[in-house]
Structures are given as C-alpha cells and as structure tokens.
Amino acid sequence: METRKPPQYILELFADPTCIKDIVQGILHTIFFHRYFPSIRPASLEVLDFTLPLVVDPELETLIDQRVGQLIRQLSSTSSPKSSVRGSLVVEFYEKKRRKAGGGLGWFTGGAKGDEEVCWESWCLEVTLATPKTEIERTKVIKAIGSTLQKTAMKIITIVNRDKDHIPPITTSETNPFPYHIEASAEALLEVCCL
C-alpha cells in the first residue's frame, strides 16, 4: 500500500519588528484552534484590531512562545542591507500508528513493534519581516500587515472547513490524540528579499 503525502498549506505573513511576535502567535493559535482536538476553553487574542482564537494550554503556549522567539532571533540575526528578510515555521500534525514487524526476517531487520508517528497535515508559515525606514513606509507596512493578517486568518478558516477528509479517526483515549511539532526552517531563514 502506497503512503499518501499529507496536505501542506502555505500561509504568507507580513510583519514588522514591533508586531511580528503577536502576528505569528495569532496565526499559530488560529491553526491550533481548528486542529487541536483536546477539550479547550475558548479565549481570544487581539492583534492589530483583529480578534483571533487563542488555545489556552500551557504546554502548547510554551512551545509556540519558544518557536516564535527562535524565529525572531534568527530573523534578527540575518543582517541585510535590504528592507526585509524571510523565515518560516512549519507546523505538522501526526497520528500514532502501530509499527508493523519487518518483512520476513523478524528481529534481524529491526522489526520491533511499537508506535510510529505519521504526518497527516502540514502548515508552512512563510514570514516576511519588513523594517520600514520612514514614517510613510511604516504607515504602508502597517496597512499591508493588517490586510495580510485578515487574508491569512480567512484562508485558514476556509481550509479547515473545506479539507476534513484527511483527518484520521481518533483511536485513543489520550488527552491529545494527535501529536504535533513546530519547527523553524533553517534554509528559509537565510533567504533575503526586498519589497
């Protein structure tokens, strides 16, 4: 049986140094609000006059804070004479599957049974960090940030309402049936672009 590649959704974000943390955290929480299956207490986060959902879970919030901090540090350390730099975060959701015994040779081929994580969905946040030099540039950047934030939040809602067939069934009574990972993409962090 052939393993199907999980869907990957690409979201483009635009931010400046004053709001990058809130923008990226807000979008990550929006994704998790729709793909995090344990019981949660609904809450909201205000970002540039937009209300976004917030998942109140200390472990998840800590991971999001760490990864956003890592992204910001990497973007800040990328020096460029250009007006913006790019980086990305990848969020992956997994299901736990029973590992099957190795083919024919048993324990000689590492055929030990156990659980393996199989990715069923991936989100790539491509973040452009702009550093406006003048007040006029800053006004234009803030307007573009707000527009991008709204479009990105609506894109997430459209995707999660449309694409549900690939979500695996919940087969465990664990608090969180689907493990997740958030990672910074090192190669994208070195990409430099200009506006």
Contacts in CASP RR format, 6 or more apart in sequence:
PFRMAT RR
TARGET T0000
AUTHOR 0000-0000-0000
METHOD contacts of the structure
MODEL  1
METRKPPQYILELFADPTCIKDIVQGILHTIFFHRYFPSIRPASLEVLDF
TLPLVVDPELETLIDQRVGQLIRQLSSTSSPKSSVRGSLVVEFYEKKRRK
AGGGLGWFTGGAKGDEEVCWESWCLEVTLATPKTEIERTKVIKAIGSTLQ
KTAMKIITIVNRDKDHIPPITTSETNPFPYHIEASAEALLEVCCL
3 118 0 8 1.000
6 92 0 8 1.000
6 119 0 8 1.000
6 120 0 8 1.000
6 121 0 8 1.000
6 122 0 8 1.000
6 166 0 8 1.000
7 121 0 8 1.000
7 122 0 8 1.000
7 163 0 8 1.000
7 166 0 8 1.000
8 121 0 8 1.000
8 122 0 8 1.000
8 123 0 8 1.000
8 124 0 8 1.000
9 121 0 8 1.000
9 122 0 8 1.000
9 123 0 8 1.000
9 124 0 8 1.000
9 155 0 8 1.000
9 156 0 8 1.000
9 159 0 8 1.000
10 123 0 8 1.000
10 124 0 8 1.000
10 126 0 8 1.000
11 27 0 8 1.000
11 123 0 8 1.000
11 124 0 8 1.000
11 125 0 8 1.000
11 126 0 8 1.000
11 152 0 8 1.000
11 155 0 8 1.000
11 156 0 8 1.000
12 126 0 8 1.000
12 128 0 8 1.000
12 148 0 8 1.000
12 152 0 8 1.000
13 23 0 8 1.000
13 24 0 8 1.000
13 27 0 8 1.000
13 125 0 8 1.000
13 126 0 8 1.000
13 127 0 8 1.000
13 128 0 8 1.000
13 148 0 8 1.000
13 149 0 8 1.000
13 152 0 8 1.000
14 127 0 8 1.000
14 128 0 8 1.000
14 130 0 8 1.000
14 141 0 8 1.000
14 144 0 8 1.000
14 145 0 8 1.000
14 148 0 8 1.000
14 149 0 8 1.000
15 23 0 8 1.000
15 24 0 8 1.000
15 127 0 8 1.000
15 128 0 8 1.000
15 129 0 8 1.000
15 130 0 8 1.000
15 145 0 8 1.000
16 129 0 8 1.000
16 130 0 8 1.000
16 131 0 8 1.000
16 132 0 8 1.000
16 138 0 8 1.000
16 141 0 8 1.000
16 142 0 8 1.000
16 145 0 8 1.000
17 76 0 8 1.000
17 129 0 8 1.000
17 131 0 8 1.000
19 47 0 8 1.000
19 48 0 8 1.000
19 145 0 8 1.000
20 72 0 8 1.000
20 75 0 8 1.000
20 127 0 8 1.000
20 129 0 8 1.000
21 68 0 8 1.000
21 69 0 8 1.000
21 72 0 8 1.000
22 45 0 8 1.000
22 47 0 8 1.000
22 48 0 8 1.000
23 47 0 8 1.000
23 48 0 8 1.000
23 145 0 8 1.000
23 149 0 8 1.000
24 68 0 8 1.000
24 71 0 8 1.000
24 89 0 8 1.000
24 125 0 8 1.000
24 127 0 8 1.000
25 45 0 8 1.000
25 64 0 8 1.000
25 65 0 8 1.000
25 68 0 8 1.000
26 45 0 8 1.000
26 47 0 8 1.000
26 52 0 8 1.000
26 54 0 8 1.000
27 52 0 8 1.000
27 125 0 8 1.000
27 149 0 8 1.000
27 152 0 8 1.000
27 153 0 8 1.000
27 156 0 8 1.000
28 64 0 8 1.000
28 67 0 8 1.000
28 68 0 8 1.000
28 89 0 8 1.000
28 91 0 8 1.000
28 125 0 8 1.000
28 182 0 8 1.000
29 45 0 8 1.000
29 52 0 8 1.000
29 53 0 8 1.000
29 54 0 8 1.000
29 55 0 8 1.000
29 64 0 8 1.000
30 52 0 8 1.000
30 53 0 8 1.000
30 153 0 8 1.000
30 156 0 8 1.000
31 91 0 8 1.000
31 123 0 8 1.000
31 156 0 8 1.000
32 55 0 8 1.000
32 60 0 8 1.000
32 64 0 8 1.000
32 91 0 8 1.000
32 180 0 8 1.000
33 40 0 8 1.000
33 53 0 8 1.000
33 54 0 8 1.000
33 55 0 8 1.000
34 156 0 8 1.000
34 157 0 8 1.000
34 160 0 8 1.000
35 93 0 8 1.000
35 121 0 8 1.000
35 160 0 8 1.000
35 178 0 8 1.000
35 180 0 8 1.000
36 55 0 8 1.000
36 57 0 8 1.000
36 60 0 8 1.000
36 176 0 8 1.000
36 180 0 8 1.000
37 170 0 8 1.000
37 176 0 8 1.000
37 177 0 8 1.000
37 178 0 8 1.000
38 57 0 8 1.000
38 175 0 8 1.000
38 176 0 8 1.000
40 55 0 8 1.000
40 56 0 8 1.000
40 57 0 8 1.000
41 56 0 8 1.000
42 53 0 8 1.000
42 54 0 8 1.000
43 53 0 8 1.000
43 54 0 8 1.000
43 55 0 8 1.000
43 56 0 8 1.000
44 51 0 8 1.000
44 52 0 8 1.000
44 53 0 8 1.000
44 54 0 8 1.000
45 51 0 8 1.000
45 52 0 8 1.000
45 53 0 8 1.000
45 54 0 8 1.000
46 52 0 8 1.000
47 149 0 8 1.000
48 142 0 8 1.000
48 145 0 8 1.000
48 146 0 8 1.000
48 149 0 8 1.000
50 146 0 8 1.000
50 149 0 8 1.000
50 150 0 8 1.000
50 153 0 8 1.000
52 153 0 8 1.000
55 61 0 8 1.000
63 182 0 8 1.000
64 182 0 8 1.000
67 89 0 8 1.000
67 182 0 8 1.000
67 183 0 8 1.000
67 184 0 8 1.000
68 89 0 8 1.000
70 184 0 8 1.000
71 87 0 8 1.000
71 89 0 8 1.000
71 127 0 8 1.000
71 184 0 8 1.000
71 189 0 8 1.000
74 87 0 8 1.000
74 184 0 8 1.000
74 186 0 8 1.000
74 189 0 8 1.000
75 85 0 8 1.000
75 87 0 8 1.000
75 127 0 8 1.000
75 129 0 8 1.000
75 189 0 8 1.000
78 85 0 8 1.000
78 189 0 8 1.000
78 190 0 8 1.000
78 192 0 8 1.000
80 192 0 8 1.000
82 192 0 8 1.000
82 193 0 8 1.000
82 194 0 8 1.000
83 130 0 8 1.000
83 131 0 8 1.000
83 132 0 8 1.000
83 133 0 8 1.000
83 137 0 8 1.000
83 194 0 8 1.000
83 195 0 8 1.000
84 128 0 8 1.000
84 129 0 8 1.000
84 130 0 8 1.000
84 131 0 8 1.000
84 192 0 8 1.000
84 193 0 8 1.000
84 194 0 8 1.000
84 195 0 8 1.000
85 128 0 8 1.000
85 129 0 8 1.000
85 189 0 8 1.000
85 191 0 8 1.000
85 192 0 8 1.000
85 193 0 8 1.000
86 126 0 8 1.000
86 127 0 8 1.000
86 128 0 8 1.000
86 129 0 8 1.000
86 188 0 8 1.000
86 189 0 8 1.000
86 191 0 8 1.000
86 192 0 8 1.000
86 193 0 8 1.000
87 126 0 8 1.000
87 127 0 8 1.000
87 128 0 8 1.000
87 129 0 8 1.000
87 184 0 8 1.000
87 185 0 8 1.000
87 188 0 8 1.000
87 189 0 8 1.000
87 191 0 8 1.000
88 124 0 8 1.000
88 125 0 8 1.000
88 126 0 8 1.000
88 127 0 8 1.000
88 184 0 8 1.000
88 185 0 8 1.000
88 188 0 8 1.000
88 189 0 8 1.000
89 124 0 8 1.000
89 125 0 8 1.000
89 127 0 8 1.000
89 182 0 8 1.000
89 183 0 8 1.000
89 184 0 8 1.000
89 185 0 8 1.000
90 122 0 8 1.000
90 123 0 8 1.000
90 124 0 8 1.000
90 125 0 8 1.000
90 181 0 8 1.000
90 182 0 8 1.000
90 183 0 8 1.000
90 184 0 8 1.000
90 185 0 8 1.000
91 122 0 8 1.000
91 123 0 8 1.000
91 125 0 8 1.000
91 180 0 8 1.000
91 181 0 8 1.000
91 182 0 8 1.000
92 119 0 8 1.000
92 121 0 8 1.000
92 122 0 8 1.000
92 123 0 8 1.000
92 180 0 8 1.000
92 181 0 8 1.000
92 183 0 8 1.000
93 119 0 8 1.000
93 120 0 8 1.000
93 121 0 8 1.000
93 122 0 8 1.000
93 178 0 8 1.000
93 179 0 8 1.000
93 180 0 8 1.000
94 117 0 8 1.000
94 118 0 8 1.000
94 119 0 8 1.000
94 120 0 8 1.000
94 178 0 8 1.000
94 179 0 8 1.000
94 180 0 8 1.000
94 181 0 8 1.000
95 117 0 8 1.000
95 118 0 8 1.000
95 120 0 8 1.000
95 168 0 8 1.000
95 177 0 8 1.000
95 178 0 8 1.000
96 115 0 8 1.000
96 116 0 8 1.000
96 117 0 8 1.000
96 172 0 8 1.000
96 179 0 8 1.000
97 115 0 8 1.000
97 116 0 8 1.000
97 117 0 8 1.000
97 118 0 8 1.000
98 113 0 8 1.000
98 114 0 8 1.000
98 115 0 8 1.000
98 116 0 8 1.000
99 111 0 8 1.000
99 112 0 8 1.000
99 113 0 8 1.000
99 114 0 8 1.000
99 115 0 8 1.000
99 116 0 8 1.000
100 113 0 8 1.000
101 111 0 8 1.000
101 112 0 8 1.000
101 113 0 8 1.000
102 109 0 8 1.000
102 110 0 8 1.000
102 111 0 8 1.000
103 109 0 8 1.000
103 111 0 8 1.000
117 179 0 8 1.000
120 166 0 8 1.000
120 167 0 8 1.000
120 168 0 8 1.000
120 178 0 8 1.000
121 166 0 8 1.000
121 167 0 8 1.000
124 185 0 8 1.000
126 188 0 8 1.000
128 193 0 8 1.000
130 141 0 8 1.000
130 144 0 8 1.000
130 195 0 8 1.000
132 138 0 8 1.000
132 140 0 8 1.000
132 141 0 8 1.000
168 178 0 8 1.000
170 177 0 8 1.000
171 177 0 8 1.000
END
